[in-house]
Amino acid sequence: MNKTVEDLANRWLKRKPDGLSALESRVLQSAIDRTTVTRDTNKAVAFHQTYGDRIADTIARVGGSWSFILGFIAFLILWTFGNAWLLMRDAFDPYPFIFLNLVLSMIAALQAPVIMMSQNRQTERDRIDAAHDYEVNLKAEIEIMALHEKLDELRHSEIIGMRHEILRMAEQIRRIDEKLSARPAS
């Protein structure tokens, strides 16, 4: 039985083929070809990442970690302690720590856009994953519908076979009954 994308679109998705998205057409074609639609989306995303993307992701990963936060708190404590108490008169950055403020502002000014770039890429990655999940789920639904269809056809053919068998048996019983009725009673 030759199936086409048009047949499957009408039967299972209840849509005309020209109303299908490219993804849905690809899924229906994979059902016809009996191929899988799963793929590793991480490899596709990693393949298209630039060097700058990888640096931004690394900075975001490090900047959002507890080790960075705890290390930075330790740095701030050391800076404050060193400039306020140890160096007292000859402090490199005396209270109110103007140079430290400048350094923190520059770090924040650079770190925030880098983290936002990384988040934008993560959002795009999530969109790719969601589209892939939809594709896999649609393929699973189509395969389940195909299995239901096959089971219904099998059940229908079994019922037809049983009907023919019952008719054959009924005919045999009728003939036996006619033979028994035709015999003289003894």
CYANA upper distance limits for C-alpha pairs under 8 A (distance plus 0.5 A):
  3 LYS  CA      7 ASP  CA      6.75
  3 LYS  CA      8 LEU  CA      7.60
  3 LYS  CA     32 ILE  CA      7.16
  4 THR  CA      8 LEU  CA      6.88
  4 THR  CA     29 GLN  CA      8.30
  4 THR  CA     32 ILE  CA      7.71
  5 VAL  CA      9 ALA  CA      6.44
  5 VAL  CA     17 PRO  CA      7.67
  5 VAL  CA     25 SER  CA      7.31
  5 VAL  CA     28 LEU  CA      6.33
  5 VAL  CA     29 GLN  CA      6.57
  5 VAL  CA     32 ILE  CA      8.14
  6 GLU  CA     10 ASN  CA      6.73
  6 GLU  CA     16 LYS  CA      7.50
  6 GLU  CA     17 PRO  CA      5.76
  7 ASP  CA     11 ARG  CA      6.55
  8 LEU  CA     12 TRP  CA      6.08
  8 LEU  CA     13 LEU  CA      7.68
  8 LEU  CA     28 LEU  CA      7.33
  9 ALA  CA     13 LEU  CA      5.48
  9 ALA  CA     14 LYS  CA      6.61
  9 ALA  CA     15 ARG  CA      6.06
  9 ALA  CA     16 LYS  CA      6.75
  9 ALA  CA     17 PRO  CA      6.42
  9 ALA  CA     20 LEU  CA      8.36
  9 ALA  CA     28 LEU  CA      7.93
 10 ASN  CA     14 LYS  CA      5.10
 10 ASN  CA     15 ARG  CA      5.62
 10 ASN  CA     16 LYS  CA      6.38
 10 ASN  CA     17 PRO  CA      7.93
 12 TRP  CA    142 ILE  CA      7.40
 12 TRP  CA    145 MET  CA      7.66
 15 ARG  CA     19 GLY  CA      6.94
 15 ARG  CA     20 LEU  CA      7.83
 16 LYS  CA     20 LEU  CA      7.63
 17 PRO  CA     25 SER  CA      8.39
 20 LEU  CA     24 GLU  CA      6.34
 20 LEU  CA     25 SER  CA      6.68
 21 SER  CA     25 SER  CA      6.77
 22 ALA  CA     26 ARG  CA      6.59
 23 LEU  CA     27 VAL  CA      6.72
 23 LEU  CA    135 GLU  CA      7.31
 24 GLU  CA     28 LEU  CA      6.67
 24 GLU  CA    135 GLU  CA      7.86
 24 GLU  CA    138 LEU  CA      8.32
 25 SER  CA     29 GLN  CA      6.58
 26 ARG  CA     30 SER  CA      6.63
 27 VAL  CA     31 ALA  CA      6.78
 27 VAL  CA     37 VAL  CA      7.46
 27 VAL  CA    135 GLU  CA      7.22
 27 VAL  CA    138 LEU  CA      7.78
 27 VAL  CA    139 LYS  CA      6.33
 28 LEU  CA     32 ILE  CA      6.88
 28 LEU  CA    139 LYS  CA      7.96
 28 LEU  CA    142 ILE  CA      8.33
 29 GLN  CA     33 ASP  CA      6.59
 30 SER  CA     34 ARG  CA      6.10
 30 SER  CA     35 THR  CA      5.51
 30 SER  CA     36 THR  CA      6.99
 30 SER  CA     37 VAL  CA      7.45
 31 ALA  CA     35 THR  CA      7.06
 31 ALA  CA    139 LYS  CA      7.61
 31 ALA  CA    142 ILE  CA      7.96
 31 ALA  CA    143 GLU  CA      7.56
 37 VAL  CA    135 GLU  CA      7.68
 37 VAL  CA    136 VAL  CA      6.82
 37 VAL  CA    139 LYS  CA      8.00
 38 THR  CA    132 HIS  CA      8.10
 38 THR  CA    136 VAL  CA      6.95
 40 ASP  CA     44 ALA  CA      7.52
 41 THR  CA     45 VAL  CA      6.75
 41 THR  CA    128 ILE  CA      7.76
 41 THR  CA    129 ASP  CA      7.23
 41 THR  CA    132 HIS  CA      8.31
 42 ASN  CA     46 ALA  CA      6.47
 43 LYS  CA     47 PHE  CA      6.47
 44 ALA  CA     48 HIS  CA      7.12
 45 VAL  CA     49 GLN  CA      6.97
 45 VAL  CA    125 ARG  CA      7.52
 49 GLN  CA     53 ASP  CA      6.24
 49 GLN  CA     54 ARG  CA      7.16
 50 THR  CA     54 ARG  CA      6.93
 51 TYR  CA     55 ILE  CA      6.81
 52 GLY  CA     56 ALA  CA      6.59
 53 ASP  CA     57 ASP  CA      6.63
 53 ASP  CA    118 SER  CA      7.81
 54 ARG  CA     58 THR  CA      6.64
 55 ILE  CA     59 ILE  CA      6.63
 56 ALA  CA     60 ALA  CA      6.58
 56 ALA  CA    114 VAL  CA      5.95
 56 ALA  CA    115 ILE  CA      7.39
 56 ALA  CA    117 MET  CA      7.51
 56 ALA  CA    118 SER  CA      6.45
 57 ASP  CA     61 ARG  CA      6.47
 57 ASP  CA    114 VAL  CA      8.45
 57 ASP  CA    115 ILE  CA      8.01
 57 ASP  CA    118 SER  CA      5.81
 58 THR  CA     62 VAL  CA      6.56
 59 ILE  CA     63 GLY  CA      6.21
 59 ILE  CA    111 GLN  CA      8.26
 59 ILE  CA    114 VAL  CA      7.81
 59 ILE  CA    115 ILE  CA      7.92
 60 ALA  CA     64 GLY  CA      6.37
 60 ALA  CA    111 GLN  CA      8.25
 60 ALA  CA    114 VAL  CA      7.32
 60 ALA  CA    115 ILE  CA      5.48
 60 ALA  CA    118 SER  CA      7.10
 61 ARG  CA     65 SER  CA      6.91
 62 VAL  CA     67 SER  CA      8.44
 62 VAL  CA     68 PHE  CA      6.79
 63 GLY  CA     68 PHE  CA      6.36
 63 GLY  CA     69 ILE  CA      7.98
 63 GLY  CA    111 GLN  CA      8.27
 64 GLY  CA     68 PHE  CA      7.58
 64 GLY  CA     69 ILE  CA      8.08
 65 SER  CA     69 ILE  CA      6.98
 66 TRP  CA     70 LEU  CA      6.45
 67 SER  CA     71 GLY  CA      6.33
 68 PHE  CA     72 PHE  CA      6.39
 69 ILE  CA     73 ILE  CA      6.64
 70 LEU  CA     74 ALA  CA      6.70
 71 GLY  CA     75 PHE  CA      6.68
 72 PHE  CA     76 LEU  CA      6.66
 73 ILE  CA     77 ILE  CA      6.68
 74 ALA  CA     78 LEU  CA      6.63
 75 PHE  CA     79 TRP  CA      6.54
 76 LEU  CA     80 THR  CA      6.50
 77 ILE  CA     81 PHE  CA      6.35
 78 LEU  CA     82 GLY  CA      6.19
 79 TRP  CA     83 ASN  CA      6.51
 80 THR  CA     84 ALA  CA      6.22
 80 THR  CA     85 TRP  CA      8.48
 80 THR  CA     97 PHE  CA      8.37
 81 PHE  CA     85 TRP  CA      6.05
 81 PHE  CA     86 LEU  CA      7.21
 82 GLY  CA     86 LEU  CA      5.43
 82 GLY  CA     87 LEU  CA      6.70
 82 GLY  CA     91 ALA  CA      8.31
 83 ASN  CA     87 LEU  CA      5.95
 83 ASN  CA     88 MET  CA      7.04
 83 ASN  CA     91 ALA  CA      5.45
 83 ASN  CA     92 PHE  CA      6.83
 83 ASN  CA     93 ASP  CA      6.48
 83 ASN  CA     94 PRO  CA      6.30
 83 ASN  CA     95 TYR  CA      7.99
 84 ALA  CA     88 MET  CA      6.13
 84 ALA  CA     91 ALA  CA      7.58
 84 ALA  CA     94 PRO  CA      6.96
 84 ALA  CA     95 TYR  CA      7.02
 86 LEU  CA     91 ALA  CA      8.42
 87 LEU  CA     91 ALA  CA      5.14
 87 LEU  CA     92 PHE  CA      8.17
 88 MET  CA     94 PRO  CA      8.31
 93 ASP  CA     97 PHE  CA      5.82
 93 ASP  CA     98 ILE  CA      7.32
 93 ASP  CA     99 PHE  CA      6.59
 93 ASP  CA    100 LEU  CA      7.82
 94 PRO  CA     98 ILE  CA      8.28
 97 PHE  CA    101 ASN  CA      6.77
 98 ILE  CA    102 LEU  CA      6.79
 99 PHE  CA    103 VAL  CA      6.74
100 LEU  CA    104 LEU  CA      6.58
101 ASN  CA    105 SER  CA      6.58
102 LEU  CA    106 MET  CA      6.70
103 VAL  CA    107 ILE  CA      6.69
104 LEU  CA    108 ALA  CA      6.61
105 SER  CA    109 ALA  CA      6.45
106 MET  CA    110 LEU  CA      6.69
107 ILE  CA    111 GLN  CA      6.27
108 ALA  CA    112 ALA  CA      6.32
109 ALA  CA    113 PRO  CA      7.77
110 LEU  CA    114 VAL  CA      7.09
111 GLN  CA    115 ILE  CA      6.60
112 ALA  CA    116 MET  CA      6.67
113 PRO  CA    117 MET  CA      6.57
114 VAL  CA    118 SER  CA      6.80
115 ILE  CA    119 GLN  CA      6.63
116 MET  CA    120 ASN  CA      6.59
117 MET  CA    121 ARG  CA      6.84
118 SER  CA    122 GLN  CA      6.68
119 GLN  CA    123 THR  CA      6.59
120 ASN  CA    124 GLU  CA      6.80
121 ARG  CA    125 ARG  CA      6.59
122 GLN  CA    126 ASP  CA      6.57
123 THR  CA    127 ARG  CA      6.77
124 GLU  CA    128 ILE  CA      6.81
125 ARG  CA    129 ASP  CA      6.68
126 ASP  CA    130 ALA  CA      6.53
127 ARG  CA    131 ALA  CA      6.65
128 ILE  CA    132 HIS  CA      6.64
129 ASP  CA    133 ASP  CA      6.51
130 ALA  CA    134 TYR  CA      6.64
131 ALA  CA    135 GLU  CA      6.71
132 HIS  CA    136 VAL  CA      6.70
133 ASP  CA    137 ASN  CA      6.51
134 TYR  CA    138 LEU  CA      6.45
135 GLU  CA    139 LYS  CA      6.68
136 VAL  CA    140 ALA  CA      6.67
137 ASN  CA    141 GLU  CA      6.68
138 LEU  CA    142 ILE  CA      6.64
139 LYS  CA    143 GLU  CA      6.59
140 ALA  CA    144 ILE  CA      6.61
141 GLU  CA    145 MET  CA      6.64
142 ILE  CA    146 ALA  CA      6.63
143 GLU  CA    147 LEU  CA      6.68
144 ILE  CA    148 HIS  CA      6.68
145 MET  CA    149 GLU  CA      6.62
146 ALA  CA    150 LYS  CA      6.69
147 LEU  CA    151 LEU  CA      6.58
148 HIS  CA    152 ASP  CA      6.54
149 GLU  CA    153 GLU  CA      6.68
150 LYS  CA    154 LEU  CA      6.58
151 LEU  CA    155 ARG  CA      6.50
152 ASP  CA    156 HIS  CA      6.48
153 GLU  CA    157 SER  CA      6.63
154 LEU  CA    158 GLU  CA      6.66
155 ARG  CA    159 ILE  CA      6.64
156 HIS  CA    160 ILE  CA      6.69
157 SER  CA    161 GLY  CA      6.56
158 GLU  CA    162 MET  CA      6.57
159 ILE  CA    163 ARG  CA      6.54
160 ILE  CA    164 HIS  CA      6.76
161 GLY  CA    165 GLU  CA      6.68
162 MET  CA    166 ILE  CA      6.50
163 ARG  CA    167 LEU  CA      6.63
164 HIS  CA    168 ARG  CA      6.60
165 GLU  CA    169 MET  CA      6.61
166 ILE  CA    170 ALA  CA      6.45
167 LEU  CA    171 GLU  CA      6.63
168 ARG  CA    172 GLN  CA      6.78
169 MET  CA    173 ILE  CA      6.56
170 ALA  CA    174 ARG  CA      6.56
171 GLU  CA    175 ARG  CA      6.72
172 GLN  CA    176 ILE  CA      6.61
173 ILE  CA    177 ASP  CA      6.42
174 ARG  CA    178 GLU  CA      6.60
175 ARG  CA    179 LYS  CA      6.66
176 ILE  CA    180 LEU  CA      6.61
177 ASP  CA    181 SER  CA      6.50
178 GLU  CA    182 ALA  CA      6.53
179 LYS  CA    183 ARG  CA      6.99
